Amino acid sequence: MEATQDINERRLADAWAELQAHANDGHPLQADAYRLAFADPEFMLRRETRGMRFQLEMLKPDLAQQDLGIENTIVVFGSARFRDAAESAEQLVRAERSGEPRDIARAKALVRNAHYYDQAREFARIVARYSKACPKEDQLFICTGGGPGIMEAANRGAHDEGALNVGLNIALPHEQAANPYVSPRLSFKFHYFALRKMHFMMRAKALVAFPGGFGTLDELFEVITLVQCKKAKPVPIVLFGSDYWKRLINLDVLVEEGTISPEDLQLFNYVDDPQTAWETVKQFYDLPKV
């Protein structure tokens, strides 16, 4: 049976290799009715085959994570623009040399927020260290959007401890590569935001949202809404950086105006240091000491 599967896999690979060789020889890809359907880019990218692409984008990361035993994740969101303290300081020096006010203002903001990079990295280290001592089925793995900034910091912290970690990157008009700390076999690239966000939630046992922009807000409120509407199981939702979040959004207004219930404010917690963030997750699940 295994030999038959190997033969089939080689045939599929050969079909793709033939297609690639055709392109490498400088022959344009014209419509070809005889080409295998799955190896026909023009066909696979038609509007009518969008459902198939949805399925493939759903299935590929799912199977890869199953193969590596990734069942429970802690998802870390946050700004792609933040950098660590050293890089932020270097950017400020360069900006001050340029004398450009806008560049100086941006560089000062980077320096001001660099501690979030370091804290995200430390949080991921804590999670990875804990999981090392757990049975495989109880381990928690860091999962991020796979990009730079806070995402990089969290992947980096897990990488520091030699732990597998997941990156769910997204194809954007401006090129964005996965950060170098994502485990290569768990570094995925998505076209559809909806499928990417679904994968965030499929294995998430907690969400930790560091300060960020529109993307972070989108992902955060998606999770809060799913939990509030009971379309997803309750998970700890941690807002890291209470000053940032409370200045950004006055959620008490929603209660005052009757648009949410008072108990909805209990769906999340504010924290300001990595250990407290981890204790919030531990207490939610009553995790044992290891």
N, C-alpha and C positions, 0 to 999 in steps of 0.2 A: 504493500500500500504506500509506504514511504517513497519507494522508487518511482511509483507512478506519479506521486505528487511532485517529486523532483523534476521529472520529465516535463510535466505541465508548467512548472515554474520557469524552467529553462526556455520553453517555447514562448511564454509570455515575455520573458526578458529579451529573447531574440527578436520579437516583434518590435520592441522599443529600440533595440540596438540598430535594427535595419532602418527605422525611421530617422534615428540620429545620424547614421552614416549618410543617408540621403541628404540631410541638411548640411552636413559637414562638407559634402562634395559640391556644395553651391547650387543644388537644385531646389528651386522654389517648391513649397508644398502646395500643389494644386489639388483641387477636389478629386478624390479617388474613391469610387464606389467599392473597389475591391479591397481597400485597406480595412484591417480589423477595426471594428467600431471603437473599442477602447483606446486604440492607438491612432485615432484620427482627431487631431486637435481642433480642426474646424468643426467637426461634429460635436465633440465634447464641450465646446464653448458656445454652442447655440443656445438661444433663449429657452428652447423647449427642453434642453437637457439640464436645466438649472437644478431640478430636483435630484438628479443623480449626483451633481456636484455637492449638494447639501449632504447627501448620504455619505459620500466619500470623506468629506471634511468632518463629519461626525464620527465615522468609523475608524479612520487611520489613527488619530491620537488615542482613542479608546483602547484599541487592540494593543498598541505599543505600551501603554501604561499597564494594562493587564499583564502583559508578558514580563514586565519588570516588577510586578507586585505592588504597584502604586495604587492603593485603595483609599487612603485618607490623606487629604492635603490641608495645609493652612495657606490661604491665599493672601498675598500681600500686594496691595495697590499703593500707588503714590506717584508723585511727579516724575516724569522722565527727564526733567531739566536739572534736578539737584545733582550736585557732585560732592565728592569727599572733601575734607578740609584742605588737603594739600593742593588738589587741583583747583579748588575755589580760590585759594590764596594766590595761586599763580595767575589765574584769570584776572584777579583784581590788580595785580602788579602790571599786567599787560594793558589793562584798561586805563589805569592811571597814567601810564606812559603815553597812551594815545591822546589823552586829554578830552575824549569824546564823552560828554555828560551822560548820554543814554547808556553807553557801554559801562561807564563807572557805576551807574545806578544798578544795572543788571548784575554786575560783578559783586557789588556789596550785598545784594539780595542772596546771591549764591553763598557768600561767606556766612551770612546770617542764618541760612537754612542748612548749612553743611552738616550740622549735628544730626539732622534727620537721616542722612545717609548712614552715618556711623551707628545710629540707634537701630535702623532697619537691619543692618549687617549683624549687630549683636543679637537682636531678637532671633534671627534665623539661626545663629550659632547655638543659642539656648535650645531651640526646638530640635536641632540636629543632634546635640549632645544627649538630650533626653531620649530621643528615638533610638539612638545606638544601643541602649540597654534594654529596649523593648523587643518582644517577639515580633516577627515580621508583620503579622496581621494587625498589630497595634501601633506600628510606626506611623509617624506623621511626617509628611514631606512638604517642603516649601514649594509653592507654585506662584508664579508671577506672570505678568504680561510679556516677559522675556526681553524687554528693551533696556534702555539705559536708566540712569537715575536711581530712584528708590527700588525699582525692579532689579537692577543690577546689584544693588547693595544686598538685597535679600538672597538672591541666588549666590552671591559671593560669600555670604555668611555660611550658607549650607555647604558650599564648596570648600570653605576653610576647614570644615570638619569631615571632609571626605564623603559627604552624603549626596545621594541622588537628589536632584531637584528639577522642577519642571518649568519650562518657558513656553507660553502660548502667545507667540508673536503675531502681528497683523501686517499684511501688505498695505503700504500707504503710498500715496503719490510721491512723497519725498522718501527716498530709500531709507529703510530702517533695518539694520541687521540685529540678530540676536546678540545679547551680551555674551562675553566669553566664559561666563561662569555657569551657564546652563549646562546640565548634563547632555552631551551630544545626542544620545538616543532618546532624549525627552525634550528636544528642542523642535517645536512645531510652528508652522507658519500657516495662518488663516487668511482667507479672502473675505469671509463673511463675519461681521461683528457678532451677529446673533449666535452663530455656532460657537464662536470663541467664548462668548459669555456663558453659553450653556455648559461648556467644558469646565469653566471656572467653578460652576455650582455642582457639577455631577459628583465630585469627590470632596468638596469643601467641608471641613469640620469646623472651620473658623475663618473669619475675614478680618484682616487688620488693615485699615485704611490710613495711610500716612497723608500728610498734606499734598494736595495735587490740584490739577485743573479740571477742565471739562470731562476728560476721560475718566478720571478718578471719581468725580461726582456721578457720572452716568453709571459706572459699575457699582458704586456704593448704593445708590438709590434703587437700582435694579434688585439688589440682594434684599434690602430693607423691605421693598414692596412685596417680593416673593414670600418672605417670612411673615410679614403682616397679614397677607391674604391667604396664608396657610397653603401656598402652592409649593413651598419648600419647608423642610424640617427646620425647627429653630436651631440656630447656630450662634455662637458668640460673635457679635459684631463690635469691633474695637476701633474707636476713633483715636488715633495716636496724635497727640499734640493738641491738648484741650484749648489752648489760647487761639490757635489757628482756626479750629472748627467752630468755636463759639463766636469768634469775630466774623467768620464767613457766613454762618447760617444761624439765625435765632429760631430754633425749632419750637420754642415755647409759644411763638406766635401761632403756630398751627393748632395748638391746644386752645389758646385763647379765642381763636376764630372758629373753633369747632370742626376743623377739617381733618383732624386726627383725634383719637381718644387719648386721655392722659397716660394710660398704660402703654401706649405705643412708644413713649419715651424710654421705656424699659428695654426696648429691643437692642439698644446699643450702650456701650460704656466709653467714657473718656479716660485715657491714660496718658502718662507722660514719661514713662521709662520702660525699657524692654522687659525687665523682670516682672513688672506689674502687668504688662500685656500678657505675658506667659501665664502668670498666676490666674488671670481672668479666664483663660482657656482651661487651665487645669481645674479650677473650681467649678466651671460649668459642667464638665464631664466627670468630676470627682476622680481625677486621674491619680493613680498611686505614685508614691515616691519610688524611684529606681536608682 
